[in-house]
Amino acid sequence: MSWLPPYPGDGHAWMDGECMLYCRMAGRVLAVGFVKTPAGEGRMYACGECLHELACLAMKEIQAQDWADLAAR
């Protein structure tokens, strides 16, 4: 099973703004959730490339957990 992260033009609610993940560049971004800090709470936005990077990191973590579960059996 493969999964592609969201990308501009895919039907999601993309807008112009600043990426709040890795690149911090201005461009097309997608609201990906909320962030809560001691100063308050607000929406978090990410560009397609950073969403792809985040998805790759998440998949690595999921695979590492799967391998750890197999080794524990």
C-alpha positions, 0 to 999 in steps of 0.5 A, spaced: 500 500 500 502 506 498 500 513 500 502 520 497 502 526 501 497 532 499 500 536 494 497 543 490 492 541 485 489 535 489 483 538 491 485 540 498 484 547 501 491 550 499 492 557 500 498 562 499 502 563 506 508 561 509 510 553 511 511 552 518 515 546 518 522 545 515 523 550 509 519 556 512 518 558 505 512 562 502 508 559 497 502 554 497 501 551 503 495 546 507 493 547 514 495 541 517 493 542 524 494 546 530 500 548 535 499 549 542 504 554 546 504 557 552 503 564 548 497 561 545 494 556 540 494 557 532 493 553 526 500 550 523 501 550 515 506 546 511 508 546 503 507 540 499 515 538 500 515 539 507 509 534 508 512 529 503 518 529 508 514 529 514 511 523 511 517 519 510 520 520 517 513 518 519 514 511 515 521 510 517 518 511 525 512 506 523 517 501 520 522 501 526 516 500 530 514 494 526 521 491 526 521 492 534 515 488 535 517 483 530 524 482 534 520 482 541 516 476 539 
